[in-house]
Amino acid sequence: MKVGDKHYRTIWLNEDGWSVVLIDQRWLPHQFRIENVRTVAGIATAIRDMWVRGAPLIGVTAAYGVAIRMREDPSDAALDAVWQELHATRPTAINLRWALDAMRETLRPLPEGERAAAAYVRAAEIADEDVELNRAIGKHGLSIIKEIAKRKKPGEPVNILTHCNAGWLATVDYGTATAPIYLATEEKIPVHVYVDETRPRNQGAHLTAWEMAGHGVPHTLIVDNAGGHLMQHGLVDMVIVGTDRTTANGDVCNKIGTYLKALAAKDNGVPFYVGLPSPTIDWTVRDGVKEIPIEERSAEEVSLVWGKTASGEITQVRISPDATPAANPAFDVTPARLVTGLITERGVAEASAEGLLKLFPERGRAAA
């Protein structure tokens, strides 16, 4: 996507050919900061402290972290250690484990002297693949938007609600939930996006709204609790969200609050779609509520918020009493029965084991 007149991916290699450059998303929308990361510890910090976030981007960042380690030490012990170090940073996003497994499977059979170069090649492949997967998700999701647009009056926008940030900033480019929106905008199909603020880190207010504004997509920021009200009054035509892990049965784990949007959508007959690349599917898990580990993040993310003052200073303020404790589960699970469809790179699947296997039959053969 573009920032100003320049196209950016969210992550790329520096001119030195080995260190990693990424957008530090903590400062958006008020400042656009780029960081150069040269160590595995720096990569781990970037993932854990959410300089980068979103399941696909976390996976790509981890892949480059493995490459940095192989440049320093290409031994088997180092390969296993970096897998463990990076896997521990964010437990819920399955793309992290997928990317680390892909790197280890590629590198383990190779002589140590070939591992560093091969690691950078494989990490770049994972990044490029993410872009193509998201572009394909966009095309399949665009078909859904077009069908809804046919039922609207001429010039009337398709009203889409999204939660958190499953956009360009959550991936290498295009985004998952936002890819259909961007393609619709490029094809001059009128759309309007309701952007959930997404407490506690406000990824919707900070990131999705910034993306929408930069891409020229009409949008309105709403508080998290307004979605159900809008649906009751017929103001939402469809919901599109992303996911950090989707089970083999179609349960969807996404940013906290997604489940509540799905319940409201079901009650009001609003189609609820999830955009996801296939690496986000965890074929080893069948019950999302019972089996997916839910990351518990710092209570300070709930009791403190970042913002820009009238003087232009970016600062953090407390919004709760000093003595009040806070809980911060970062994700929830939306059962498959509430999901209208899973928009993947191969098409739109019914949110069920059968629906997913129709698009990914090789997974059924592997299980057999």
N, C-alpha and C positions, 0 to 999 in steps of 0.2 A: 504494500500500500504506500501512498505518498504522504510525506510530512512536508508541507509547503509544496515546492516543485520537485522534490527529490524522492525517488523510490527507495524504500527501506524494507529489508526483512528485519525480523526481531533479533536475529543472531547471525553473525558471520565471522570469518577469519580475518585477523588483522593483516596488514601488508607484510608482516614478518613471516606469514605462512603457518604459524603454529598457535599463537595466542588468540583468545576469543573476545570478540567485541559484541556487546549486547546493550539493549535499551534498558536502563534502570527504571522500571515502571513505578517505583515507589513515589516518584516526584511528579508524575502526571496527575492532572492535566496542566499544572501550573508551570512546570519546567520540563524540557525535553533533554534528558541527560543520557550520554553514552559512556559506558564503562569498558575498559580493557582488562580482562581477567587472564592471569598468567599461571595460576596454580590450581590444583584440585581443591585445596581448601577454599579458594575463592569461588570456584564453581559450586561447592557445597553450600557456602554462605548465600550465594545468589539464588539458589533453589530454596533453601530453608527460610530465608528472610524475605522471599518473594520480590527480589529484583526482577526475576522472571517468574511467571505463573501460568497456569493452564496446562492440562495434561500433555498435549502434544509438544509444546515448547519445553516443558520440564524434561521430557524424554530426549529431545535433541540436545539440550544443554548438557545433560548427563553423558551423552555419547561423546561430545567434545571433551568432557572432563576425563573420560577414559583415554582419549587420544593424548591429552596433555600428560597423563601419568605414563603412558607407554613411551613417550619421548624421553621421560626422565628415567624410567626403569621398566623394561619390557618383559620382566620375569613373570612366571606363573603366579608367584606369591603376590606380586604387585597388582596383577590383573584381578585376582580374587579379592585383594584388600580394597581396591578402588570400587569394585562392585558393591561390597558391603558398606563402605563409607558413603557412597552416593545413594544407595538404596534406602538408607536410614533417614534421609533428609525429609521426604514426604511420603507417608505410608499409603495414602489412599489412591493416588493417581497411578493407574496400571501402566500407562505409557512409560513411566520411569523404569519399571522392571523389564518391560518389553525391550526397550532400547538397550539397557544394560545386558540383557541376555543376548540380544543380537550382536552386540559388540564382542562379548566373550566367545560366542559361537564362531564368529569370524576369525578371531585372533588366536584362540587356543591351538588350532592345528598348525599355525605358522611358526617358523623359526624365529627366535627372539629378534634377530637382526632385521626382520621384515615387518615387525608388528607396528612400529610407530607410523610408518608410511601408510600401511594398510588401515590403521585406526582412523587416520584423517580422511582417507577415501571413504570408508564405511560411514563415518559420521556425516560427511557431506551427502552421501546417498540417502541417509535417513532424513536429512533436512529437505532435500529436493523431493523426496517421496511425499513428505508431509504437504508440501505445496500442491502437488498434483492430486493427492487425495482430497484436499480441501476444495480445490477447483471442481472436482467431480461431484462432491457433496453439493456444491453450489448449483451445479446444473440440474441435479435431481430435485433439489429444493425449489429451484426456480419454476419447475413445472407445477408444483403445488401452488405457488403464488399466482402463476398465470391462470390456473383454474379458478381460484378465488376471485381474481380480478375480473374474469368474465361475468361474474354475478353482480359486480358492482356497477353503479351508474358511471357514465363516461366522466373521466377525470377524478372520480372518487378514489381515495387511496385505500390500499389493503393495510389495515391496522394490525401490526404485529407487536406482541409483547415478548420481551426477552429478559432473562435474569442473569445477573453476574456479567462477566465478560467472557464470551466464547467467540471472540473476534480475532482480528489479525494479531493482536497483542498476546493472545493465548496460544498461538500457533507460530509457524514460521512466516506464513502469509495467508491472506484471504479469511482465515477463521473457519469455524465449523458452523455455528448457528448463524453467523453473519454473512457467510459466503453467498447464500441465496439472495439475501437483501442487497448486497453489493452488485450482484449480477442483474437483479431486477432494476436497480437504479441505472446501471449502464444501458439497459434496454429501454429506458424511459417509461417503465411501468410505475405508476404512482404508488409509493409505499410511505407509511408513517410508522415509526417505531416508538412504542412506550418502553422506556428504559427504567427498570427497577434500580433503585439506588444500591441495593445489595449490602446491607449491613452484615458484619461490622466493619469490613475494610472498604466498603463503598466502591467496589470494582465497577459497578454499573455507572455510578455518578462520575467517578474519576476517569475510567478507561473507555467504556462503551460509548458514553456521551461524547468523549473527545474524538473517538473514531468516527462516529456518525457525523459530527460537525466537520471534521476534516475531509470526509468523503461526500459531503453535501447531501446527506440523507435527512429528510425531515424527521424530527424526533422530539419527544417530550419526556423529561425526567419525572418520575413519580416515586413516592415513598413505597416501600415494600408492601405495605398493607393495603395499597389502593387497587391492586390488580383485580381482586374479586369484585369490587365495586364496579370497575370498568366493564368487566365481563357481564355482570348482571344487567347493565344498561346497553348491551349490544355494541360496545365500543372497541371490542377486540375481535378480530377475524381469525387469528391463529396465534399460538404460542410456539416459539422456537427457542430451545435452550441447548446447551452443550452437555457434556458429561465427562467425568474423570474416570469412571469405570462402569461398564455395562456388563451384566451377567449373561451367561449363555441362554438364560430364559427371558431376557429382555428387561430385567430390572435396571433402573438407571440411578447411579450415584452421582450427584452433582452438588453444587454449592448449597449450603443450608438455605432453606426457604423454597427450594424447587418443588418439593412435595406439596406444599401448601398451594402453590400455583396450579399444580396438576389437579388437586382436589377441586379447586374453584373452576377450572376449565371443564372438568367432567360434569360438575353440577350444572353448568351453564351451556353445555353442548358446544364448547369451543375446542377445535382440534388442537392437540398438544403433541408437538413433534420434537424430536431430539436429533441434532446433527452430530455424527460421530464418524471418525475414521476407524477402520477395522482394528488397528492396534489398541484401541480403547476397549475392545471387547475382551473380557476375561473368561475364556472358555472353560476354566477350571472351577468357576463359581456358579451356583445355580440359585441361591437364595441371597439376594443382596442385603436384606435387613439383618440376617443372622451371620453372614460370612464376610462382608466387606469391612475392613478396619476403618473406623471413622477417626480422622485426625482431630485431636484436641489441641487447639492453639492457645496462645497466651491470653490470659484474662484482660491484659492491658489493651488488646485490640478492641474489646468491648467498651471498656471504661474510658479510653482515650481516643480522640479523633484528630486527624490532620486536616488542616485547611489553610487558606490564605486570608490574611487580615486586610482591612481596608488600606493599610499602608503598604501592602504588597509582600509582607513577611509570611513565609510558610512556616507554620508552627503547629504544635500539638497541644490540645487542651483536654482537660478532664470533664466528663459529662455526668459522672455519678459520684455519690459520696465517697470519701476516702476509705471509709470502713466497710463499704459494700463489696462483697466478693462477686465475681462474675464467672459464668461458665461459657465456653466457646467451642462447641462442636462445629467443625468447619464444613461438614457435608451432611446431607440426608439422602435417603433412598426413596425413589419413586417406584412403586410396584408397576410391573409391566401392564397390569389391567387398566392403568390410568393413561397409558401412552398410546396415542393414535398411530404413530409410526416412527421408525428409526431410519433417518436419512443417512445412508452410507455412500461410499464411493461407487458401489455396485448398483445402487437403486434404493428404493424405500421398502424396508422390511416391516412386516407385522412384528410387534414387540412380543415375541414368543420364541421358544426353541425352534419350532417348525419354521417360523418366518425367517429367522436368521440363517438356518441351514439351507433354505431355498436359495439364498444369495451366496452362502459360503458352504457349498456341499462338501468341499474337501475336509472341513472340520468334522463332519459326520463320519466320513471314511476313516479319518485318523483315529477317532474315538472307538470305532469298531475294531 
